[in-house]
Structures are given as C-alpha cells and as structure tokens.
Amino acid sequence: MTEKEYPIYRLWMNMSDKGQSVGMSKMYKEELTKEEQQAELREFMDTALDEKRYDEPTPTIRSLNLEVVDSGIEYERHDTWCLGWFQHYTCNVHLSDPELVQSFMRFVRRMLPLHRNIDRRDPALEIYCLMGAEDAWRWKKPCRCEYCQERGIVIISH
C-alpha cells in the first residue's frame, strides 16, 4: 500500500542571547509557494515571540527584547508523519484508527535507524529524533478531537 506523503517544511529563528533558537517542522497538505512560505514564517515568528519561555511567569521572547538574528523556512522532505512535541501527526484523515496505527508503525520502523544515529555524534550521518515513539507502549490512540479535525490532522501522542 502506497501512503500519501505530504510536504514538510522546517521553520526556525535564532536569537542573539546565548545562542537561543526556536524551530519546528510543519506538515502541509500541499507544497507552499514562496509567498505562502513567507506568510507561514511571519505567523510562526509572531507566535514564537509571544510564547512563554520555560515556567510561568517567565517573560516571552518579545518582552525580553531579544534580537532575532536569523530566521527562515525551508523544504525538509515529503513524508507520511511529522514530528511534534512528543507526538506525530499526519494529514491522512481518511484512514481508520487501526490503519493509522499500522501506518505509524511502518513510519517508526523506517525512521528507527536514523534515530539510532543520534548517539553516534557523526555529522555525516542523517539523524531523526523519534521523541519516544520508538517505544510502542507509549503510543496513545489516534486523536480525532475537534481541534485536530479543525486542523485536518490526526495525532498519535507518545
């Protein structure tokens, strides 16, 4: 079975204060035009600048007046699942829950060798952090809550 792969872009910004940076990968249903990429980057930066840092009541990046020295968005790859914070998500909302779990299992098995490269500290090796997904016992059932449905995604937390 061939699964639909979706474009994933990496968004980031670096601040001048002690090498702090913020970044994320984000999956889209379609490839983005240059204009759409710039709009996504602006939205990402606005959101990230106003997020609380660490524990409450720590100020936001914006309130600390940290200088953004670099930012960008770049195409990362096409894939079936995208990493979030201790979760993966996909736009593939037509599959049943058992089919989604099988899809995620295939994805994890495919990425496991790259995950194992993390500890090798060899810059020539491609790496991928599974963020706990390598342990199937951590997986929660696919989430199809109102928020996920609104975004057109399904999440498996781990």
DOVEXMI-828683 format. One record per residue (C-alpha): x, y, z; residue in three letters. Coordinates in Angstrom, 2 decimals. Example, Ala and Ser with C-alpha at 12.3 -4.5 7.8 and 13.67 -1.06 7.14 Angstrom:
! residues 2
{px=12.30 | py=-4.50 | pz=7.80 | mitor=ALA}
{px=13.67 | py=-1.06 | pz=7.14 | mitor=SER}
END
This chain:
! residues 158
{px=0.00 | py=0.00 | pz=0.00 | mitor=MET}
{px=1.39 | py=3.36 | pz=-1.01 | mitor=THR}
{px=0.58 | py=6.07 | pz=1.50 | mitor=GLU}
{px=0.24 | py=9.71 | pz=0.63 | mitor=LYS}
{px=3.25 | py=11.75 | pz=1.63 | mitor=GLU}
{px=2.87 | py=15.43 | pz=2.44 | mitor=TYR}
{px=5.42 | py=18.25 | pz=2.23 | mitor=PRO}
{px=7.17 | py=19.12 | pz=5.49 | mitor=ILE}
{px=8.92 | py=22.44 | pz=6.00 | mitor=TYR}
{px=11.34 | py=23.46 | pz=8.76 | mitor=ARG}
{px=10.72 | py=26.89 | pz=10.35 | mitor=LEU}
{px=13.26 | py=28.49 | pz=12.70 | mitor=TRP}
{px=14.58 | py=31.65 | pz=14.24 | mitor=MET}
{px=17.79 | py=32.31 | pz=16.15 | mitor=ASN}
{px=18.17 | py=34.98 | pz=18.82 | mitor=MET}
{px=21.30 | py=36.83 | pz=19.86 | mitor=SER}
{px=21.04 | py=35.83 | pz=23.53 | mitor=ASP}
{px=23.35 | py=32.85 | pz=24.25 | mitor=LYS}
{px=22.50 | py=31.04 | pz=21.05 | mitor=GLY}
{px=18.81 | py=30.61 | pz=21.84 | mitor=GLN}
{px=16.74 | py=29.30 | pz=18.97 | mitor=SER}
{px=13.21 | py=28.18 | pz=18.25 | mitor=VAL}
{px=12.28 | py=25.79 | pz=15.49 | mitor=GLY}
{px=9.74 | py=23.28 | pz=14.33 | mitor=MET}
{px=8.81 | py=21.08 | pz=11.42 | mitor=SER}
{px=5.33 | py=21.51 | pz=9.98 | mitor=LYS}
{px=3.39 | py=19.36 | pz=7.52 | mitor=MET}
{px=1.17 | py=20.91 | pz=4.86 | mitor=TYR}
{px=-1.42 | py=19.39 | pz=2.56 | mitor=LYS}
{px=0.22 | py=20.96 | pz=-0.50 | mitor=GLU}
{px=3.61 | py=22.44 | pz=-1.36 | mitor=GLU}
{px=3.84 | py=26.12 | pz=-0.45 | mitor=LEU}
{px=4.54 | py=28.95 | pz=-2.85 | mitor=THR}
{px=7.28 | py=31.42 | pz=-1.89 | mitor=LYS}
{px=4.58 | py=33.88 | pz=-0.77 | mitor=GLU}
{px=2.86 | py=31.21 | pz=1.36 | mitor=GLU}
{px=6.23 | py=30.26 | pz=2.88 | mitor=GLN}
{px=6.87 | py=33.88 | pz=3.90 | mitor=GLN}
{px=3.36 | py=34.18 | pz=5.40 | mitor=ALA}
{px=3.91 | py=30.95 | pz=7.37 | mitor=GLU}
{px=7.29 | py=32.21 | pz=8.62 | mitor=LEU}
{px=5.74 | py=35.51 | pz=9.79 | mitor=ARG}
{px=2.97 | py=33.64 | pz=11.62 | mitor=GLU}
{px=5.48 | py=31.23 | pz=13.20 | mitor=PHE}
{px=7.67 | py=34.11 | pz=14.39 | mitor=MET}
{px=4.74 | py=36.11 | pz=15.80 | mitor=ASP}
{px=3.53 | py=33.07 | pz=17.72 | mitor=THR}
{px=7.01 | py=32.06 | pz=18.94 | mitor=ALA}
{px=7.92 | py=35.59 | pz=20.06 | mitor=LEU}
{px=4.86 | py=35.73 | pz=22.32 | mitor=ASP}
{px=5.05 | py=32.22 | pz=23.79 | mitor=GLU}
{px=6.00 | py=31.94 | pz=27.45 | mitor=LYS}
{px=9.52 | py=30.63 | pz=27.93 | mitor=ARG}
{px=10.10 | py=27.84 | pz=30.42 | mitor=TYR}
{px=7.94 | py=28.01 | pz=33.56 | mitor=ASP}
{px=5.43 | py=30.72 | pz=34.40 | mitor=GLU}
{px=5.77 | py=33.67 | pz=34.96 | mitor=PRO}
{px=8.84 | py=33.81 | pz=32.74 | mitor=THR}
{px=8.58 | py=36.55 | pz=30.13 | mitor=PRO}
{px=8.18 | py=35.97 | pz=26.43 | mitor=THR}
{px=10.97 | py=36.32 | pz=23.87 | mitor=ILE}
{px=9.40 | py=39.59 | pz=22.71 | mitor=ARG}
{px=9.30 | py=41.04 | pz=26.24 | mitor=SER}
{px=12.97 | py=40.16 | pz=26.76 | mitor=LEU}
{px=13.80 | py=42.27 | pz=23.67 | mitor=ASN}
{px=15.99 | py=39.51 | pz=22.25 | mitor=LEU}
{px=17.25 | py=40.33 | pz=18.79 | mitor=GLU}
{px=16.27 | py=37.85 | pz=16.09 | mitor=VAL}
{px=19.49 | py=37.40 | pz=14.12 | mitor=VAL}
{px=18.33 | py=34.75 | pz=11.67 | mitor=ASP}
{px=15.08 | py=33.10 | pz=10.62 | mitor=SER}
{px=13.83 | py=31.02 | pz=7.78 | mitor=GLY}
{px=11.64 | py=28.36 | pz=6.29 | mitor=ILE}
{px=12.89 | py=25.58 | pz=4.08 | mitor=GLU}
{px=11.52 | py=22.47 | pz=2.49 | mitor=TYR}
{px=12.58 | py=19.45 | pz=4.56 | mitor=GLU}
{px=11.05 | py=16.43 | pz=2.81 | mitor=ARG}
{px=7.80 | py=14.69 | pz=1.87 | mitor=HIS}
{px=6.69 | py=12.08 | pz=4.40 | mitor=ASP}
{px=3.68 | py=10.33 | pz=5.91 | mitor=THR}
{px=4.10 | py=11.65 | pz=9.50 | mitor=TRP}
{px=5.54 | py=14.84 | pz=11.05 | mitor=CYS}
{px=7.11 | py=15.23 | pz=14.49 | mitor=LEU}
{px=5.57 | py=17.50 | pz=17.11 | mitor=GLY}
{px=6.39 | py=17.67 | pz=20.84 | mitor=TRP}
{px=6.12 | py=14.01 | pz=21.95 | mitor=PHE}
{px=3.65 | py=13.34 | pz=19.17 | mitor=GLN}
{px=3.50 | py=12.79 | pz=15.43 | mitor=HIS}
{px=0.70 | py=13.89 | pz=13.14 | mitor=TYR}
{px=-0.49 | py=13.34 | pz=9.61 | mitor=THR}
{px=-3.00 | py=14.91 | pz=7.24 | mitor=CYS}
{px=-4.15 | py=11.42 | pz=6.32 | mitor=ASN}
{px=-7.61 | py=11.64 | pz=7.90 | mitor=VAL}
{px=-9.35 | py=9.04 | pz=5.70 | mitor=HIS}
{px=-7.70 | py=6.01 | pz=7.37 | mitor=LEU}
{px=-9.36 | py=4.11 | pz=10.23 | mitor=SER}
{px=-7.66 | py=4.10 | pz=13.64 | mitor=ASP}
{px=-6.15 | py=0.61 | pz=13.11 | mitor=PRO}
{px=-4.88 | py=1.70 | pz=9.67 | mitor=GLU}
{px=-3.35 | py=4.84 | pz=11.19 | mitor=LEU}
{px=-1.56 | py=2.79 | pz=13.85 | mitor=VAL}
{px=-0.20 | py=0.47 | pz=11.15 | mitor=GLN}
{px=0.92 | py=3.48 | pz=9.11 | mitor=SER}
{px=2.65 | py=4.97 | pz=12.13 | mitor=PHE}
{px=4.32 | py=1.63 | pz=12.92 | mitor=MET}
{px=5.74 | py=1.48 | pz=9.38 | mitor=ARG}
{px=6.97 | py=5.08 | pz=9.72 | mitor=PHE}
{px=8.68 | py=4.40 | pz=13.08 | mitor=VAL}
{px=10.35 | py=1.24 | pz=11.73 | mitor=ARG}
{px=11.61 | py=3.20 | pz=8.72 | mitor=ARG}
{px=12.99 | py=6.03 | pz=10.89 | mitor=MET}
{px=14.47 | py=3.85 | pz=13.65 | mitor=LEU}
{px=17.93 | py=3.52 | pz=12.02 | mitor=PRO}
{px=18.13 | py=7.33 | pz=11.74 | mitor=LEU}
{px=17.04 | py=7.65 | pz=15.37 | mitor=HIS}
{px=19.82 | py=5.30 | pz=16.45 | mitor=ARG}
{px=22.33 | py=7.58 | pz=14.69 | mitor=ASN}
{px=21.66 | py=10.37 | pz=17.23 | mitor=ILE}
{px=24.10 | py=8.94 | pz=19.78 | mitor=ASP}
{px=26.85 | py=8.37 | pz=17.23 | mitor=ARG}
{px=27.73 | py=12.08 | pz=17.08 | mitor=ARG}
{px=28.87 | py=11.73 | pz=13.47 | mitor=ASP}
{px=27.83 | py=14.82 | pz=11.45 | mitor=PRO}
{px=27.95 | py=12.74 | pz=8.26 | mitor=ALA}
{px=25.09 | py=10.55 | pz=9.49 | mitor=LEU}
{px=21.49 | py=11.52 | pz=8.88 | mitor=GLU}
{px=19.53 | py=11.62 | pz=12.14 | mitor=ILE}
{px=15.88 | py=11.71 | pz=13.18 | mitor=TYR}
{px=14.55 | py=12.04 | pz=16.71 | mitor=CYS}
{px=11.55 | py=9.81 | pz=17.38 | mitor=LEU}
{px=11.00 | py=11.55 | pz=20.75 | mitor=MET}
{px=9.78 | py=8.37 | pz=22.46 | mitor=GLY}
{px=7.87 | py=6.89 | pz=19.52 | mitor=ALA}
{px=10.44 | py=4.09 | pz=19.30 | mitor=GLU}
{px=8.60 | py=2.58 | pz=22.31 | mitor=ASP}
{px=5.19 | py=1.45 | pz=21.02 | mitor=ALA}
{px=3.85 | py=1.14 | pz=24.58 | mitor=TRP}
{px=3.94 | py=4.96 | pz=24.76 | mitor=ARG}
{px=1.54 | py=5.41 | pz=21.85 | mitor=TRP}
{px=-1.92 | py=6.77 | pz=22.57 | mitor=LYS}
{px=-4.86 | py=6.02 | pz=20.31 | mitor=LYS}
{px=-5.18 | py=8.35 | pz=17.31 | mitor=PRO}
{px=-6.68 | py=11.69 | pz=18.32 | mitor=CYS}
{px=-9.56 | py=12.98 | pz=16.23 | mitor=ARG}
{px=-10.73 | py=15.68 | pz=18.63 | mitor=CYS}
{px=-12.48 | py=18.85 | pz=17.45 | mitor=GLU}
{px=-9.14 | py=20.74 | pz=17.40 | mitor=TYR}
{px=-7.50 | py=18.04 | pz=15.24 | mitor=CYS}
{px=-10.49 | py=17.89 | pz=12.91 | mitor=GLN}
{px=-10.39 | py=21.68 | pz=12.56 | mitor=GLU}
{px=-6.73 | py=21.44 | pz=11.51 | mitor=ARG}
{px=-7.39 | py=18.45 | pz=9.23 | mitor=GLY}
{px=-4.92 | py=16.19 | pz=11.04 | mitor=ILE}
{px=-4.76 | py=13.08 | pz=13.20 | mitor=VAL}
{px=-2.26 | py=12.90 | pz=16.09 | mitor=ILE}
{px=-0.61 | py=9.95 | pz=17.79 | mitor=ILE}
{px=0.91 | py=11.08 | pz=21.08 | mitor=SER}
{px=3.78 | py=9.15 | pz=22.67 | mitor=HIS}
END
